[in-house]
């Protein structure tokens, strides 16, 4: 047989592009799905959903933490608290 691409099923032969879901065609689809899944999992393990969103912190909580760590005195805390609660 000289041109197998013209007569793909002559004598039991077939060409993978003529019948894409026979032979290597399935492996190409499965490989594409597997690579997509792997790429998706690698990307989202590095950049999880919602990672760019920051939690809004209450300014009063920040001042309370500074007071607890000893960075500011009680008088400074009361002064800042008055400014924040206006």
Sine and cosine of phi, psi and omega as CSV:
sin_phi,cos_phi,sin_psi,cos_psi,sin_omega,cos_omega
0.00,0.00,0.81,-0.58,-0.12,-0.99
-1.00,0.01,-0.69,0.72,-0.07,-1.00
-0.87,-0.50,1.00,0.06,-0.04,-1.00
-0.93,0.37,-0.39,0.92,0.00,-1.00
-0.96,0.26,-0.32,0.95,0.04,-1.00
-0.99,0.16,-0.65,0.76,0.00,-1.00
-0.87,-0.50,0.99,0.16,-0.16,-0.99
-0.92,0.38,-0.42,0.91,-0.07,-1.00
-0.95,-0.32,0.30,0.95,0.03,-1.00
-0.94,0.34,0.78,-0.63,0.03,-1.00
0.83,0.56,0.60,0.80,0.10,-1.00
0.99,0.16,0.05,1.00,0.01,-1.00
-1.00,0.02,0.47,-0.88,0.10,-0.99
-0.57,-0.82,0.34,-0.94,0.00,-1.00
-0.93,-0.37,0.69,-0.72,-0.12,-0.99
-0.91,0.41,-0.44,0.90,-0.02,-1.00
-1.00,0.09,-0.42,0.91,0.04,-1.00
-0.96,0.28,-0.67,0.74,0.07,-1.00
-0.86,-0.51,1.00,0.06,-0.18,-0.98
-0.92,0.40,-0.31,0.95,-0.02,-1.00
-0.99,-0.16,0.28,0.96,0.11,-0.99
-0.90,-0.44,0.46,-0.89,0.07,-1.00
0.91,0.41,-0.84,-0.55,-0.12,-0.99
-0.98,0.19,-0.25,0.97,-0.04,-1.00
-0.84,0.55,-0.70,0.72,0.02,-1.00
-0.89,0.45,-0.66,0.75,-0.03,-1.00
-0.92,0.39,-0.52,0.85,0.05,-1.00
-0.92,0.38,-0.66,0.75,0.02,-1.00
-0.93,0.38,-0.72,0.70,0.02,-1.00
-0.89,0.46,-0.65,0.76,0.03,-1.00
-0.90,0.44,-0.66,0.75,0.04,-1.00
-0.89,0.45,-0.70,0.72,0.02,-1.00
-0.90,0.44,-0.68,0.74,0.00,-1.00
-0.90,0.43,-0.69,0.72,0.01,-1.00
-0.91,0.40,-0.60,0.80,0.06,-1.00
-0.90,0.44,-0.69,0.72,0.01,-1.00
-0.90,0.44,-0.67,0.74,0.01,-1.00
-0.90,0.43,-0.71,0.70,0.02,-1.00
-0.88,0.48,-0.67,0.74,0.03,-1.00
-0.88,0.48,-0.71,0.70,-0.04,-1.00
-0.93,0.37,-0.60,0.80,0.03,-1.00
-0.92,0.39,-0.70,0.72,-0.01,-1.00
-0.89,0.46,-0.74,0.67,-0.06,-1.00
-0.98,0.21,-0.23,0.97,0.15,-0.99
-0.98,0.22,-0.49,0.87,0.02,-1.00
-1.00,0.09,-0.63,0.77,-0.01,-1.00
-0.83,-0.56,0.99,0.17,-0.03,-1.00
-0.90,0.43,0.42,-0.91,0.01,-1.00
-0.89,0.45,0.70,-0.71,0.02,-1.00
0.99,0.16,0.07,1.00,-0.02,-1.00
-0.93,0.36,-0.45,0.89,-0.01,-1.00
-0.97,0.22,-0.26,0.97,0.01,-1.00
-0.99,0.12,0.77,-0.64,0.02,-1.00
-0.98,-0.21,0.54,-0.84,0.03,-1.00
-0.98,0.21,0.75,-0.67,0.03,-1.00
-0.98,0.20,0.82,-0.57,-0.04,-1.00
-0.98,-0.19,0.70,-0.72,0.04,-1.00
-0.94,0.33,0.78,-0.63,-0.02,-1.00
-0.86,0.50,-0.52,0.85,0.02,-1.00
-0.92,0.40,-0.60,0.80,0.06,-1.00
-0.90,0.44,-0.62,0.79,0.01,-1.00
-0.90,0.44,-0.69,0.73,0.00,-1.00
-0.91,0.41,-0.64,0.77,0.05,-1.00
-0.89,0.45,-0.64,0.77,0.03,-1.00
-0.91,0.41,-0.63,0.78,0.04,-1.00
-0.90,0.44,-0.62,0.79,0.05,-1.00
-0.91,0.41,-0.67,0.74,-0.01,-1.00
-0.90,0.43,-0.57,0.82,0.01,-1.00
-0.99,0.17,-0.19,0.98,0.02,-1.00
1.00,0.05,0.27,0.96,0.00,-1.00
-0.97,0.24,-0.46,0.89,0.03,-1.00
-0.76,-0.65,0.35,-0.93,0.01,-1.00
-1.00,0.04,0.15,-0.99,0.00,-1.00
-0.90,0.43,-0.59,0.81,0.03,-1.00
-0.91,0.42,-0.69,0.72,0.04,-1.00
-0.90,0.44,-0.61,0.79,0.03,-1.00
-0.87,0.49,-0.74,0.68,-0.01,-1.00
-0.90,0.44,-0.61,0.79,0.01,-1.00
-0.90,0.43,-0.71,0.70,0.01,-1.00
-0.92,0.38,-0.63,0.77,0.00,-1.00
-0.88,0.48,-0.66,0.75,0.03,-1.00
-0.89,0.46,-0.65,0.76,0.00,-1.00
-0.92,0.40,-0.60,0.80,-0.04,-1.00
-0.97,0.24,-0.49,0.87,-0.07,-1.00
-1.00,-0.03,0.12,0.99,0.03,-1.00
-0.92,0.40,0.00,0.00,0.00,0.00
